[in-house]
Amino acid sequence: MTPEEKNKPAFEILKSKIIPEDFTLFMLTIYQAKKDMKSWEHEFRAILPVRGLRWYKGVATVESEENGDVNFFGKITDITVYKEQELQLKLS
């Protein structure tokens, strides 16, 4: 994250990094997990300024608060190496 991005909303940052073809599905899966109150899991691609194209996998549990707010607790992991290996296996 750049110093300028620290004050931007998370939505703006994600939209600027996630590949446009993946962003819509990314948001739909989050919306669905929130609506159904079920765990979230999704793979997507992002372009980073220094590292370029990367693959990520997000997983989170979804919890509701008494006031109606919904929180996601989880992590996003760089799975680029695994995706590259998967592609090599398909090609061989």
C-alpha positions in Angstrom: 0.0 0.0 0.0 1.3 3.4 -0.9 1.3 6.3 1.6 -1.5 8.0 -0.5 -3.7 4.9 -0.3 -3.6 4.8 3.5 -6.4 7.4 3.6 -8.5 5.9 0.8 -11.5 3.7 1.4 -10.8 -0.1 1.1 -13.2 -0.4 -1.8 -11.3 2.2 -3.9 -8.0 0.4 -3.2 -9.3 -3.0 -4.0 -10.9 -1.7 -7.2 -7.7 -0.2 -8.3 -5.7 -3.4 -7.7 -8.0 -6.3 -8.6 -8.2 -7.1 -12.3 -11.5 -5.6 -13.6 -12.7 -9.0 -14.9 -12.2 -10.5 -11.4 -13.5 -7.5 -9.4 -17.2 -8.0 -10.2 -17.1 -11.6 -9.0 -15.0 -10.7 -6.0 -17.7 -8.2 -4.9 -20.5 -10.7 -5.7 -19.0 -13.4 -3.5 -18.6 -11.0 -0.6 -22.2 -9.8 -1.0 -23.4 -13.4 -1.1 -21.4 -14.4 2.0 -22.8 -11.4 3.8 -26.3 -12.0 2.7 -26.2 -15.8 3.6 -24.0 -15.3 6.7 -21.7 -18.0 5.4 -17.9 -18.3 5.1 -16.3 -16.5 2.2 -13.7 -18.1 -0.1 -12.6 -16.7 -3.4 -9.6 -16.6 -5.7 -8.8 -13.5 -7.8 -6.0 -11.7 -9.6 -4.5 -8.4 -8.8 -1.8 -6.2 -10.3 0.7 -4.7 -7.9 3.0 -1.8 -8.8 6.3 -3.7 -8.2 5.4 -7.4 -8.3 3.0 -7.3 -11.3 0.3 -9.8 -11.8 -0.4 -12.0 -8.7 -3.1 -14.6 -7.7 -4.7 -14.4 -4.3 -7.1 -16.5 -2.3 -9.3 -14.9 0.4 -11.0 -16.9 3.1 -13.0 -15.4 6.0 -15.7 -16.2 8.5 -18.7 -13.9 8.6 -20.1 -12.6 11.9 -23.0 -10.4 12.7 -23.1 -7.9 15.5 -26.2 -7.0 17.6 -26.4 -3.6 15.9 -26.7 -5.3 12.5 -23.1 -4.7 11.3 -21.4 -7.6 9.5 -17.7 -8.3 9.9 -15.4 -10.6 7.9 -12.5 -12.2 9.8 -9.9 -13.9 7.7 -6.9 -13.6 5.5 -5.8 -13.1 1.9 -2.9 -15.2 0.8 -0.7 -14.9 -2.3 -1.1 -18.2 -4.2 0.7 -17.1 -7.4 3.3 -19.9 -7.1 0.6 -22.5 -6.8 -1.3 -21.1 -9.8 1.9 -21.2 -11.9 2.6 -24.8 -10.9 -1.0 -25.7 -11.8 -0.5 -24.2 -15.2 2.7 -26.1 -15.8 1.0 -29.3 -14.9 -1.8 -28.6 -17.3 0.7 -27.9 -20.1 2.7 -31.0 -19.5 
